[in-house]
Amino acid sequence: MTAVADNRPFDVSVDRETLARLTGREREVLRHLAKGESNRVLARNLGIAERTVRAHVTSVVRKLDVGSRFEAGLVAFHHYAALAEESTSS
């Protein structure tokens, strides 16, 4: 059995221009993904419906051009400071 990481390395290189395409709420959701929060916990922390969280996560995954919420979380983890910086300047 071959590990997924052997087949597809996780490329978390995302430029500032790509991050800038995210809305403020999407950046906020992405920062929570970096913490490994479930949709339920994320919804509770943001005061929004779980269905809305799923919509935001789907949009983030699409805009970042990654394959999963896990990969989006890796992007957020590696670019956490830039995401926080952009949210305060917006």
PDB file of N, CA, C and O in Angstrom:
ATOM      1  N   MET A   1       0.845  -1.185   0.000  1.00  0.00           N
ATOM      2  CA  MET A   1       0.000   0.000   0.000  1.00  0.00           C
ATOM      3  C   MET A   1       0.885   1.242   0.000  1.00  0.00           C
ATOM      4  O   MET A   1       1.814   1.345   0.801  1.00  0.00           O
ATOM      5  N   THR A   2       0.604   2.167  -0.882  1.00  0.00           N
ATOM      6  CA  THR A   2       1.382   3.389  -1.006  1.00  0.00           C
ATOM      7  C   THR A   2       0.683   4.516  -0.249  1.00  0.00           C
ATOM      8  O   THR A   2      -0.533   4.680  -0.339  1.00  0.00           O
ATOM      9  N   ALA A   3       1.455   5.272   0.482  1.00  0.00           N
ATOM     10  CA  ALA A   3       0.899   6.396   1.239  1.00  0.00           C
ATOM     11  C   ALA A   3       0.518   7.524   0.289  1.00  0.00           C
ATOM     12  O   ALA A   3       1.126   7.693  -0.767  1.00  0.00           O
ATOM     13  N   VAL A   4      -0.473   8.275   0.669  1.00  0.00           N
ATOM     14  CA  VAL A   4      -0.929   9.406  -0.147  1.00  0.00           C
ATOM     15  C   VAL A   4       0.193  10.410  -0.340  1.00  0.00           C
ATOM     16  O   VAL A   4       0.360  10.953  -1.432  1.00  0.00           O
ATOM     17  N   ALA A   5       0.966  10.661   0.714  1.00  0.00           N
ATOM     18  CA  ALA A   5       2.046  11.641   0.632  1.00  0.00           C
ATOM     19  C   ALA A   5       3.078  11.242  -0.420  1.00  0.00           C
ATOM     20  O   ALA A   5       3.723  12.109  -1.010  1.00  0.00           O
ATOM     21  N   ASP A   6       3.243   9.932  -0.664  1.00  0.00           N
ATOM     22  CA  ASP A   6       4.176   9.490  -1.690  1.00  0.00           C
ATOM     23  C   ASP A   6       3.664   9.829  -3.087  1.00  0.00           C
ATOM     24  O   ASP A   6       4.450  10.129  -3.985  1.00  0.00           O
ATOM     25  N   ASN A   7       2.366   9.781  -3.266  1.00  0.00           N
ATOM     26  CA  ASN A   7       1.765  10.038  -4.565  1.00  0.00           C
ATOM     27  C   ASN A   7       1.575  11.519  -4.852  1.00  0.00           C
ATOM     28  O   ASN A   7       1.735  11.958  -5.991  1.00  0.00           O
ATOM     29  N   ARG A   8       1.242  12.275  -3.847  1.00  0.00           N
ATOM     30  CA  ARG A   8       0.934  13.684  -4.056  1.00  0.00           C
ATOM     31  C   ARG A   8       1.481  14.505  -2.902  1.00  0.00           C
ATOM     32  O   ARG A   8       0.836  14.613  -1.859  1.00  0.00           O
ATOM     33  N   PRO A   9       2.657  15.082  -3.074  1.00  0.00           N
ATOM     34  CA  PRO A   9       3.193  15.910  -1.985  1.00  0.00           C
ATOM     35  C   PRO A   9       2.309  17.142  -1.784  1.00  0.00           C
ATOM     36  O   PRO A   9       1.725  17.654  -2.739  1.00  0.00           O
ATOM     37  N   PHE A  10       2.217  17.596  -0.584  1.00  0.00           N
ATOM     38  CA  PHE A  10       1.383  18.749  -0.282  1.00  0.00           C
ATOM     39  C   PHE A  10       2.165  20.017  -0.584  1.00  0.00           C
ATOM     40  O   PHE A  10       3.129  20.348   0.107  1.00  0.00           O
ATOM     41  N   ASP A  11       1.745  20.709  -1.606  1.00  0.00           N
ATOM     42  CA  ASP A  11       2.373  21.963  -1.991  1.00  0.00           C
ATOM     43  C   ASP A  11       1.545  23.087  -1.384  1.00  0.00           C
ATOM     44  O   ASP A  11       0.434  23.368  -1.835  1.00  0.00           O
ATOM     45  N   VAL A  12       2.089  23.720  -0.371  1.00  0.00           N
ATOM     46  CA  VAL A  12       1.346  24.770   0.321  1.00  0.00           C
ATOM     47  C   VAL A  12       1.843  26.161  -0.075  1.00  0.00           C
ATOM     48  O   VAL A  12       1.645  27.133   0.653  1.00  0.00           O
ATOM     49  N   SER A  13       2.481  26.239  -1.224  1.00  0.00           N
ATOM     50  CA  SER A  13       2.956  27.536  -1.673  1.00  0.00           C
ATOM     51  C   SER A  13       1.799  28.297  -2.330  1.00  0.00           C
ATOM     52  O   SER A  13       1.317  27.936  -3.404  1.00  0.00           O
ATOM     53  N   VAL A  14       1.386  29.333  -1.663  1.00  0.00           N
ATOM     54  CA  VAL A  14       0.306  30.194  -2.160  1.00  0.00           C
ATOM     55  C   VAL A  14       0.813  31.624  -2.053  1.00  0.00           C
ATOM     56  O   VAL A  14       1.346  32.027  -1.019  1.00  0.00           O
ATOM     57  N   ASP A  15       0.646  32.383  -3.117  1.00  0.00           N
ATOM     58  CA  ASP A  15       1.141  33.757  -3.093  1.00  0.00           C
ATOM     59  C   ASP A  15       0.123  34.698  -2.442  1.00  0.00           C
ATOM     60  O   ASP A  15      -1.037  34.338  -2.243  1.00  0.00           O
ATOM     61  N   ARG A  16       0.572  35.878  -2.125  1.00  0.00           N
ATOM     62  CA  ARG A  16      -0.290  36.877  -1.466  1.00  0.00           C
ATOM     63  C   ARG A  16      -1.493  37.243  -2.324  1.00  0.00           C
ATOM     64  O   ARG A  16      -2.575  37.515  -1.805  1.00  0.00           O
ATOM     65  N   GLU A  17      -1.300  37.248  -3.630  1.00  0.00           N
ATOM     66  CA  GLU A  17      -2.393  37.589  -4.547  1.00  0.00           C
ATOM     67  C   GLU A  17      -3.542  36.577  -4.412  1.00  0.00           C
ATOM     68  O   GLU A  17      -4.714  36.953  -4.428  1.00  0.00           O
ATOM     69  N   THR A  18      -3.195  35.310  -4.280  1.00  0.00           N
ATOM     70  CA  THR A  18      -4.209  34.271  -4.108  1.00  0.00           C
ATOM     71  C   THR A  18      -4.909  34.438  -2.770  1.00  0.00           C
ATOM     72  O   THR A  18      -6.133  34.330  -2.693  1.00  0.00           O
ATOM     73  N   LEU A  19      -4.151  34.699  -1.722  1.00  0.00           N
ATOM     74  CA  LEU A  19      -4.753  34.918  -0.396  1.00  0.00           C
ATOM     75  C   LEU A  19      -5.646  36.152  -0.409  1.00  0.00           C
ATOM     76  O   LEU A  19      -6.671  36.185   0.273  1.00  0.00           O
ATOM     77  N   ALA A  20      -5.265  37.162  -1.177  1.00  0.00           N
ATOM     78  CA  ALA A  20      -6.042  38.403  -1.237  1.00  0.00           C
ATOM     79  C   ALA A  20      -7.410  38.200  -1.878  1.00  0.00           C
ATOM     80  O   ALA A  20      -8.318  39.003  -1.663  1.00  0.00           O
ATOM     81  N   ARG A  21      -7.568  37.129  -2.668  1.00  0.00           N
ATOM     82  CA  ARG A  21      -8.861  36.847  -3.297  1.00  0.00           C
ATOM     83  C   ARG A  21      -9.901  36.355  -2.295  1.00  0.00           C
ATOM     84  O   ARG A  21     -11.097  36.369  -2.586  1.00  0.00           O
ATOM     85  N   LEU A  22      -9.457  35.926  -1.129  1.00  0.00           N
ATOM     86  CA  LEU A  22     -10.389  35.444  -0.104  1.00  0.00           C
ATOM     87  C   LEU A  22     -11.083  36.619   0.570  1.00  0.00           C
ATOM     88  O   LEU A  22     -10.480  37.667   0.801  1.00  0.00           O
ATOM     89  N   THR A  23     -12.350  36.427   0.879  1.00  0.00           N
ATOM     90  CA  THR A  23     -13.072  37.455   1.630  1.00  0.00           C
ATOM     91  C   THR A  23     -12.581  37.435   3.076  1.00  0.00           C
ATOM     92  O   THR A  23     -11.885  36.506   3.487  1.00  0.00           O
ATOM     93  N   GLY A  24     -12.938  38.441   3.830  1.00  0.00           N
ATOM     94  CA  GLY A  24     -12.560  38.487   5.240  1.00  0.00           C
ATOM     95  C   GLY A  24     -13.068  37.274   6.008  1.00  0.00           C
ATOM     96  O   GLY A  24     -12.346  36.708   6.828  1.00  0.00           O
ATOM     97  N   ARG A  25     -14.300  36.878   5.744  1.00  0.00           N
ATOM     98  CA  ARG A  25     -14.881  35.730   6.441  1.00  0.00           C
ATOM     99  C   ARG A  25     -14.177  34.434   6.031  1.00  0.00           C
ATOM    100  O   ARG A  25     -13.958  33.549   6.859  1.00  0.00           O
ATOM    101  N   GLU A  26     -13.825  34.332   4.740  1.00  0.00           N
ATOM    102  CA  GLU A  26     -13.109  33.142   4.284  1.00  0.00           C
ATOM    103  C   GLU A  26     -11.733  33.046   4.943  1.00  0.00           C
ATOM    104  O   GLU A  26     -11.296  31.954   5.305  1.00  0.00           O
ATOM    105  N   ARG A  27     -11.051  34.177   5.100  1.00  0.00           N
ATOM    106  CA  ARG A  27      -9.754  34.165   5.794  1.00  0.00           C
ATOM    107  C   ARG A  27      -9.930  33.744   7.241  1.00  0.00           C
ATOM    108  O   ARG A  27      -9.114  33.003   7.789  1.00  0.00           O
ATOM    109  N   GLU A  28     -10.993  34.221   7.848  1.00  0.00           N
ATOM    110  CA  GLU A  28     -11.286  33.856   9.236  1.00  0.00           C
ATOM    111  C   GLU A  28     -11.533  32.346   9.356  1.00  0.00           C
ATOM    112  O   GLU A  28     -11.005  31.695  10.258  1.00  0.00           O
ATOM    113  N   VAL A  29     -12.326  31.805   8.453  1.00  0.00           N
ATOM    114  CA  VAL A  29     -12.597  30.367   8.429  1.00  0.00           C
ATOM    115  C   VAL A  29     -11.295  29.605   8.207  1.00  0.00           C
ATOM    116  O   VAL A  29     -11.058  28.583   8.851  1.00  0.00           O
ATOM    117  N   LEU A  30     -10.463  30.088   7.313  1.00  0.00           N
ATOM    118  CA  LEU A  30      -9.199  29.434   7.008  1.00  0.00           C
ATOM    119  C   LEU A  30      -8.277  29.400   8.227  1.00  0.00           C
ATOM    120  O   LEU A  30      -7.613  28.392   8.472  1.00  0.00           O
ATOM    121  N   ARG A  31      -8.232  30.475   8.978  1.00  0.00           N
ATOM    122  CA  ARG A  31      -7.422  30.488  10.211  1.00  0.00           C
ATOM    123  C   ARG A  31      -7.928  29.449  11.203  1.00  0.00           C
ATOM    124  O   ARG A  31      -7.130  28.804  11.883  1.00  0.00           O
ATOM    125  N   HIS A  32      -9.228  29.283  11.292  1.00  0.00           N
ATOM    126  CA  HIS A  32      -9.789  28.262  12.188  1.00  0.00           C
ATOM    127  C   HIS A  32      -9.461  26.859  11.683  1.00  0.00           C
ATOM    128  O   HIS A  32      -9.253  25.945  12.481  1.00  0.00           O
ATOM    129  N   LEU A  33      -9.414  26.685  10.363  1.00  0.00           N
ATOM    130  CA  LEU A  33      -9.025  25.384   9.803  1.00  0.00           C
ATOM    131  C   LEU A  33      -7.600  25.035  10.204  1.00  0.00           C
ATOM    132  O   LEU A  33      -7.288  23.867  10.439  1.00  0.00           O
ATOM    133  N   ALA A  34      -6.739  26.031  10.283  1.00  0.00           N
ATOM    134  CA  ALA A  34      -5.351  25.800  10.679  1.00  0.00           C
ATOM    135  C   ALA A  34      -5.271  25.239  12.088  1.00  0.00           C
ATOM    136  O   ALA A  34      -4.320  24.537  12.432  1.00  0.00           O
ATOM    137  N   LYS A  35      -6.271  25.551  12.901  1.00  0.00           N
ATOM    138  CA  LYS A  35      -6.319  25.045  14.280  1.00  0.00           C
ATOM    139  C   LYS A  35      -6.919  23.647  14.342  1.00  0.00           C
ATOM    140  O   LYS A  35      -6.940  23.019  15.400  1.00  0.00           O
ATOM    141  N   GLY A  36      -7.407  23.163  13.201  1.00  0.00           N
ATOM    142  CA  GLY A  36      -7.973  21.820  13.151  1.00  0.00           C
ATOM    143  C   GLY A  36      -9.394  21.720  13.666  1.00  0.00           C
ATOM    144  O   GLY A  36      -9.847  20.635  14.031  1.00  0.00           O
ATOM    145  N   GLU A  37     -10.102  22.836  13.699  1.00  0.00           N
ATOM    146  CA  GLU A  37     -11.471  22.827  14.215  1.00  0.00           C
ATOM    147  C   GLU A  37     -12.432  22.148  13.247  1.00  0.00           C
ATOM    148  O   GLU A  37     -12.307  22.279  12.030  1.00  0.00           O
ATOM    149  N   SER A  38     -13.378  21.432  13.801  1.00  0.00           N
ATOM    150  CA  SER A  38     -14.425  20.815  12.987  1.00  0.00           C
ATOM    151  C   SER A  38     -15.402  21.900  12.539  1.00  0.00           C
ATOM    152  O   SER A  38     -15.397  23.011  13.069  1.00  0.00           O
ATOM    153  N   ASN A  39     -16.236  21.567  11.563  1.00  0.00           N
ATOM    154  CA  ASN A  39     -17.239  22.529  11.099  1.00  0.00           C
ATOM    155  C   ASN A  39     -18.162  22.947  12.229  1.00  0.00           C
ATOM    156  O   ASN A  39     -18.531  24.117  12.331  1.00  0.00           O
ATOM    157  N   ARG A  40     -18.538  22.005  13.077  1.00  0.00           N
ATOM    158  CA  ARG A  40     -19.443  22.306  14.186  1.00  0.00           C
ATOM    159  C   ARG A  40     -18.816  23.311  15.151  1.00  0.00           C
ATOM    160  O   ARG A  40     -19.457  24.287  15.542  1.00  0.00           O
ATOM    161  N   VAL A  41     -17.568  23.068  15.529  1.00  0.00           N
ATOM    162  CA  VAL A  41     -16.876  23.972  16.455  1.00  0.00           C
ATOM    163  C   VAL A  41     -16.647  25.322  15.794  1.00  0.00           C
ATOM    164  O   VAL A  41     -16.831  26.368  16.418  1.00  0.00           O
ATOM    165  N   LEU A  42     -16.248  25.293  14.538  1.00  0.00           N
ATOM    166  CA  LEU A  42     -16.010  26.525  13.800  1.00  0.00           C
ATOM    167  C   LEU A  42     -17.280  27.368  13.734  1.00  0.00           C
ATOM    168  O   LEU A  42     -17.244  28.580  13.951  1.00  0.00           O
ATOM    169  N   ALA A  43     -18.398  26.718  13.434  1.00  0.00           N
ATOM    170  CA  ALA A  43     -19.685  27.427  13.359  1.00  0.00           C
ATOM    171  C   ALA A  43     -20.031  28.062  14.708  1.00  0.00           C
ATOM    172  O   ALA A  43     -20.465  29.212  14.775  1.00  0.00           O
ATOM    173  N   ARG A  44     -19.833  27.300  15.764  1.00  0.00           N
ATOM    174  CA  ARG A  44     -20.140  27.819  17.104  1.00  0.00           C
ATOM    175  C   ARG A  44     -19.253  29.023  17.425  1.00  0.00           C
ATOM    176  O   ARG A  44     -19.733  30.029  17.948  1.00  0.00           O
ATOM    177  N   ASN A  45     -17.954  28.918  17.109  1.00  0.00           N
ATOM    178  CA  ASN A  45     -17.026  30.011  17.413  1.00  0.00           C
ATOM    179  C   ASN A  45     -17.300  31.272  16.601  1.00  0.00           C
ATOM    180  O   ASN A  45     -17.072  32.383  17.081  1.00  0.00           O
ATOM    181  N   LEU A  46     -17.788  31.104  15.374  1.00  0.00           N
ATOM    182  CA  LEU A  46     -18.056  32.257  14.520  1.00  0.00           C
ATOM    183  C   LEU A  46     -19.500  32.741  14.602  1.00  0.00           C
ATOM    184  O   LEU A  46     -19.835  33.800  14.073  1.00  0.00           O
ATOM    185  N   GLY A  47     -20.350  31.966  15.263  1.00  0.00           N
ATOM    186  CA  GLY A  47     -21.749  32.357  15.396  1.00  0.00           C
ATOM    187  C   GLY A  47     -22.518  32.256  14.092  1.00  0.00           C
ATOM    188  O   GLY A  47     -23.412  33.059  13.825  1.00  0.00           O
ATOM    189  N   ILE A  48     -22.168  31.267  13.279  1.00  0.00           N
ATOM    190  CA  ILE A  48     -22.859  31.057  12.008  1.00  0.00           C
ATOM    191  C   ILE A  48     -23.303  29.598  11.919  1.00  0.00           C
ATOM    192  O   ILE A  48     -22.889  28.763  12.723  1.00  0.00           O
ATOM    193  N   ALA A  49     -24.141  29.305  10.939  1.00  0.00           N
ATOM    194  CA  ALA A  49     -24.644  27.946  10.765  1.00  0.00           C
ATOM    195  C   ALA A  49     -23.550  27.033  10.211  1.00  0.00           C
ATOM    196  O   ALA A  49     -22.657  27.475   9.487  1.00  0.00           O
ATOM    197  N   GLU A  50     -23.638  25.767  10.564  1.00  0.00           N
ATOM    198  CA  GLU A  50     -22.683  24.787  10.067  1.00  0.00           C
ATOM    199  C   GLU A  50     -22.727  24.700   8.540  1.00  0.00           C
ATOM    200  O   GLU A  50     -21.701  24.502   7.889  1.00  0.00           O
ATOM    201  N   ARG A  51     -23.909  24.847   7.989  1.00  0.00           N
ATOM    202  CA  ARG A  51     -24.071  24.839   6.526  1.00  0.00           C
ATOM    203  C   ARG A  51     -23.295  25.995   5.890  1.00  0.00           C
ATOM    204  O   ARG A  51     -22.707  25.841   4.820  1.00  0.00           O
ATOM    205  N   THR A  52     -23.299  27.143   6.550  1.00  0.00           N
ATOM    206  CA  THR A  52     -22.563  28.304   6.055  1.00  0.00           C
ATOM    207  C   THR A  52     -21.064  28.046   6.115  1.00  0.00           C
ATOM    208  O   THR A  52     -20.327  28.444   5.213  1.00  0.00           O
ATOM    209  N   VAL A  53     -20.614  27.384   7.169  1.00  0.00           N
ATOM    210  CA  VAL A  53     -19.195  27.022   7.280  1.00  0.00           C
ATOM    211  C   VAL A  53     -18.799  26.131   6.112  1.00  0.00           C
ATOM    212  O   VAL A  53     -17.758  26.342   5.489  1.00  0.00           O
ATOM    213  N   ARG A  54     -19.633  25.129   5.815  1.00  0.00           N
ATOM    214  CA  ARG A  54     -19.328  24.233   4.692  1.00  0.00           C
ATOM    215  C   ARG A  54     -19.214  25.016   3.386  1.00  0.00           C
ATOM    216  O   ARG A  54     -18.344  24.729   2.563  1.00  0.00           O
ATOM    217  N   ALA A  55     -20.077  25.991   3.196  1.00  0.00           N
ATOM    218  CA  ALA A  55     -20.025  26.817   1.981  1.00  0.00           C
ATOM    219  C   ALA A  55     -18.719  27.614   1.931  1.00  0.00           C
ATOM    220  O   ALA A  55     -18.085  27.708   0.880  1.00  0.00           O
ATOM    221  N   HIS A  56     -18.325  28.183   3.062  1.00  0.00           N
ATOM    222  CA  HIS A  56     -17.071  28.942   3.114  1.00  0.00           C
ATOM    223  C   HIS A  56     -15.872  28.031   2.852  1.00  0.00           C
ATOM    224  O   HIS A  56     -14.965  28.402   2.107  1.00  0.00           O
ATOM    225  N   VAL A  57     -15.861  26.855   3.451  1.00  0.00           N
ATOM    226  CA  VAL A  57     -14.750  25.920   3.266  1.00  0.00           C
ATOM    227  C   VAL A  57     -14.655  25.511   1.794  1.00  0.00           C
ATOM    228  O   VAL A  57     -13.560  25.461   1.233  1.00  0.00           O
ATOM    229  N   THR A  58     -15.788  25.220   1.176  1.00  0.00           N
ATOM    230  CA  THR A  58     -15.804  24.860  -0.236  1.00  0.00           C
ATOM    231  C   THR A  58     -15.237  25.983  -1.086  1.00  0.00           C
ATOM    232  O   THR A  58     -14.449  25.734  -1.999  1.00  0.00           O
ATOM    233  N   SER A  59     -15.624  27.202  -0.798  1.00  0.00           N
ATOM    234  CA  SER A  59     -15.145  28.359  -1.540  1.00  0.00           C
ATOM    235  C   SER A  59     -13.639  28.549  -1.349  1.00  0.00           C
ATOM    236  O   SER A  59     -12.923  28.843  -2.307  1.00  0.00           O
ATOM    237  N   VAL A  60     -13.162  28.384  -0.124  1.00  0.00           N
ATOM    238  CA  VAL A  60     -11.735  28.534   0.181  1.00  0.00           C
ATOM    239  C   VAL A  60     -10.925  27.483  -0.575  1.00  0.00           C
ATOM    240  O   VAL A  60      -9.906  27.803  -1.186  1.00  0.00           O
ATOM    241  N   VAL A  61     -11.372  26.242  -0.534  1.00  0.00           N
ATOM    242  CA  VAL A  61     -10.668  25.155  -1.222  1.00  0.00           C
ATOM    243  C   VAL A  61     -10.587  25.452  -2.718  1.00  0.00           C
ATOM    244  O   VAL A  61      -9.543  25.251  -3.338  1.00  0.00           O
ATOM    245  N   ARG A  62     -11.676  25.923  -3.288  1.00  0.00           N
ATOM    246  CA  ARG A  62     -11.705  26.247  -4.715  1.00  0.00           C
ATOM    247  C   ARG A  62     -10.766  27.417  -5.037  1.00  0.00           C
ATOM    248  O   ARG A  62      -9.979  27.338  -5.980  1.00  0.00           O
ATOM    249  N   LYS A  63     -10.845  28.491  -4.263  1.00  0.00           N
ATOM    250  CA  LYS A  63     -10.027  29.675  -4.538  1.00  0.00           C
ATOM    251  C   LYS A  63      -8.533  29.414  -4.359  1.00  0.00           C
ATOM    252  O   LYS A  63      -7.712  29.973  -5.086  1.00  0.00           O
ATOM    253  N   LEU A  64      -8.181  28.568  -3.394  1.00  0.00           N
ATOM    254  CA  LEU A  64      -6.768  28.255  -3.169  1.00  0.00           C
ATOM    255  C   LEU A  64      -6.259  27.189  -4.128  1.00  0.00           C
ATOM    256  O   LEU A  64      -5.055  26.948  -4.222  1.00  0.00           O
ATOM    257  N   ASP A  65      -7.190  26.548  -4.843  1.00  0.00           N
ATOM    258  CA  ASP A  65      -6.856  25.488  -5.791  1.00  0.00           C
ATOM    259  C   ASP A  65      -6.120  24.340  -5.098  1.00  0.00           C
ATOM    260  O   ASP A  65      -5.084  23.867  -5.565  1.00  0.00           O
ATOM    261  N   VAL A  66      -6.686  23.909  -3.975  1.00  0.00           N
ATOM    262  CA  VAL A  66      -6.159  22.752  -3.250  1.00  0.00           C
ATOM    263  C   VAL A  66      -7.186  21.632  -3.314  1.00  0.00           C
ATOM    264  O   VAL A  66      -8.325  21.851  -3.725  1.00  0.00           O
ATOM    265  N   GLY A  67      -6.787  20.440  -2.909  1.00  0.00           N
ATOM    266  CA  GLY A  67      -7.643  19.283  -3.069  1.00  0.00           C
ATOM    267  C   GLY A  67      -8.582  18.984  -1.927  1.00  0.00           C
ATOM    268  O   GLY A  67      -9.514  18.196  -2.089  1.00  0.00           O
ATOM    269  N   SER A  68      -8.359  19.600  -0.759  1.00  0.00           N
ATOM    270  CA  SER A  68      -9.183  19.255   0.402  1.00  0.00           C
ATOM    271  C   SER A  68      -9.087  20.334   1.473  1.00  0.00           C
ATOM    272  O   SER A  68      -8.256  21.240   1.400  1.00  0.00           O
ATOM    273  N   ARG A  69      -9.952  20.213   2.461  1.00  0.00           N
ATOM    274  CA  ARG A  69      -9.897  21.142   3.597  1.00  0.00           C
ATOM    275  C   ARG A  69      -8.609  20.948   4.368  1.00  0.00           C
ATOM    276  O   ARG A  69      -8.091  21.890   4.967  1.00  0.00           O
ATOM    277  N   PHE A  70      -8.084  19.719   4.357  1.00  0.00           N
ATOM    278  CA  PHE A  70      -6.807  19.447   5.026  1.00  0.00           C
ATOM    279  C   PHE A  70      -5.691  20.270   4.382  1.00  0.00           C
ATOM    280  O   PHE A  70      -4.905  20.910   5.080  1.00  0.00           O
ATOM    281  N   GLU A  71      -5.625  20.251   3.058  1.00  0.00           N
ATOM    282  CA  GLU A  71      -4.613  21.036   2.364  1.00  0.00           C
ATOM    283  C   GLU A  71      -4.829  22.530   2.586  1.00  0.00           C
ATOM    284  O   GLU A  71      -3.863  23.282   2.714  1.00  0.00           O
ATOM    285  N   ALA A  72      -6.073  22.959   2.633  1.00  0.00           N
ATOM    286  CA  ALA A  72      -6.364  24.367   2.935  1.00  0.00           C
ATOM    287  C   ALA A  72      -5.864  24.704   4.335  1.00  0.00           C
ATOM    288  O   ALA A  72      -5.318  25.783   4.562  1.00  0.00           O
ATOM    289  N   GLY A  73      -6.051  23.784   5.265  1.00  0.00           N
ATOM    290  CA  GLY A  73      -5.545  23.977   6.625  1.00  0.00           C
ATOM    291  C   GLY A  73      -4.030  24.090   6.654  1.00  0.00           C
ATOM    292  O   GLY A  73      -3.480  24.876   7.424  1.00  0.00           O
ATOM    293  N   LEU A  74      -3.347  23.302   5.812  1.00  0.00           N
ATOM    294  CA  LEU A  74      -1.884  23.409   5.720  1.00  0.00           C
ATOM    295  C   LEU A  74      -1.467  24.775   5.188  1.00  0.00           C
ATOM    296  O   LEU A  74      -0.515  25.381   5.681  1.00  0.00           O
ATOM    297  N   VAL A  75      -2.185  25.252   4.181  1.00  0.00           N
ATOM    298  CA  VAL A  75      -1.911  26.590   3.645  1.00  0.00           C
ATOM    299  C   VAL A  75      -2.075  27.617   4.768  1.00  0.00           C
ATOM    300  O   VAL A  75      -1.225  28.487   4.958  1.00  0.00           O
ATOM    301  N   ALA A  76      -3.164  27.504   5.494  1.00  0.00           N
ATOM    302  CA  ALA A  76      -3.433  28.451   6.584  1.00  0.00           C
ATOM    303  C   ALA A  76      -2.362  28.374   7.660  1.00  0.00           C
ATOM    304  O   ALA A  76      -1.927  29.397   8.189  1.00  0.00           O
ATOM    305  N   PHE A  77      -1.941  27.163   7.980  1.00  0.00           N
ATOM    306  CA  PHE A  77      -0.906  26.984   9.006  1.00  0.00           C
ATOM    307  C   PHE A  77       0.386  27.672   8.586  1.00  0.00           C
ATOM    308  O   PHE A  77       1.027  28.348   9.391  1.00  0.00           O
ATOM    309  N   HIS A  78       0.766  27.498   7.327  1.00  0.00           N
ATOM    310  CA  HIS A  78       2.020  28.069   6.834  1.00  0.00           C
ATOM    311  C   HIS A  78       1.933  29.562   6.551  1.00  0.00           C
ATOM    312  O   HIS A  78       2.959  30.239   6.488  1.00  0.00           O
ATOM    313  N   HIS A  79       0.734  30.080   6.383  1.00  0.00           N
ATOM    314  CA  HIS A  79       0.558  31.508   6.073  1.00  0.00           C
ATOM    315  C   HIS A  79      -0.296  32.204   7.138  1.00  0.00           C
ATOM    316  O   HIS A  79      -0.942  33.214   6.858  1.00  0.00           O
ATOM    317  N   TYR A  80      -0.296  31.665   8.346  1.00  0.00           N
ATOM    318  CA  TYR A  80      -1.175  32.161   9.404  1.00  0.00           C
ATOM    319  C   TYR A  80      -0.943  33.649   9.679  1.00  0.00           C
ATOM    320  O   TYR A  80      -1.899  34.416   9.804  1.00  0.00           O
ATOM    321  N   ALA A  81       0.313  34.051   9.773  1.00  0.00           N
ATOM    322  CA  ALA A  81       0.625  35.458  10.072  1.00  0.00           C
ATOM    323  C   ALA A  81       0.108  36.380   8.972  1.00  0.00           C
ATOM    324  O   ALA A  81      -0.445  37.441   9.260  1.00  0.00           O
ATOM    325  N   ALA A  82       0.285  35.981   7.718  1.00  0.00           N
ATOM    326  CA  ALA A  82      -0.187  36.806   6.598  1.00  0.00           C
ATOM    327  C   ALA A  82      -1.706  36.900   6.613  1.00  0.00           C
ATOM    328  O   ALA A  82      -2.263  37.957   6.318  1.00  0.00           O
ATOM    329  N   LEU A  83      -2.375  35.816   6.950  1.00  0.00           N
ATOM    330  CA  LEU A  83      -3.847  35.832   7.016  1.00  0.00           C
ATOM    331  C   LEU A  83      -4.334  36.758   8.119  1.00  0.00           C
ATOM    332  O   LEU A  83      -5.293  37.505   7.926  1.00  0.00           O
ATOM    333  N   ALA A  84      -3.684  36.715   9.269  1.00  0.00           N
ATOM    334  CA  ALA A  84      -4.056  37.575  10.389  1.00  0.00           C
ATOM    335  C   ALA A  84      -3.768  39.026  10.050  1.00  0.00           C
ATOM    336  O   ALA A  84      -4.551  39.916  10.383  1.00  0.00           O
ATOM    337  N   GLU A  85      -2.647  39.263   9.390  1.00  0.00           N
ATOM    338  CA  GLU A  85      -2.240  40.617   8.991  1.00  0.00           C
ATOM    339  C   GLU A  85      -3.260  41.212   8.021  1.00  0.00           C
ATOM    340  O   GLU A  85      -3.657  42.369   8.163  1.00  0.00           O
ATOM    341  N   GLU A  86      -3.682  40.422   7.041  1.00  0.00           N
ATOM    342  CA  GLU A  86      -4.642  40.909   6.046  1.00  0.00           C
ATOM    343  C   GLU A  86      -5.997  41.191   6.665  1.00  0.00           C
ATOM    344  O   GLU A  86      -6.697  42.111   6.242  1.00  0.00           O
ATOM    345  N   SER A  87      -6.371  40.400   7.670  1.00  0.00           N
ATOM    346  CA  SER A  87      -7.696  40.604   8.274  1.00  0.00           C
ATOM    347  C   SER A  87      -7.730  41.885   9.106  1.00  0.00           C
ATOM    348  O   SER A  87      -8.786  42.506   9.234  1.00  0.00           O
ATOM    349  N   THR A  88      -6.597  42.288   9.669  1.00  0.00           N
ATOM    350  CA  THR A  88      -6.575  43.518  10.454  1.00  0.00           C
ATOM    351  C   THR A  88      -6.471  44.743   9.568  1.00  0.00           C
ATOM    352  O   THR A  88      -6.923  45.823   9.948  1.00  0.00           O
ATOM    353  N   SER A  89      -5.871  44.584   8.368  1.00  0.00           N
ATOM    354  CA  SER A  89      -5.725  45.731   7.468  1.00  0.00           C
ATOM    355  C   SER A  89      -6.976  45.924   6.602  1.00  0.00           C
ATOM    356  O   SER A  89      -7.145  46.990   6.010  1.00  0.00           O
ATOM    357  N   SER A  90      -7.843  44.931   6.515  1.00  0.00           N
ATOM    358  CA  SER A  90      -9.066  45.032   5.677  1.00  0.00           C
ATOM    359  C   SER A  90     -10.137  45.811   6.372  1.00  0.00           C
ATOM    360  O   SER A  90     -11.223  45.993   5.821  1.00  0.00           O
TER     361      SER A  90
END
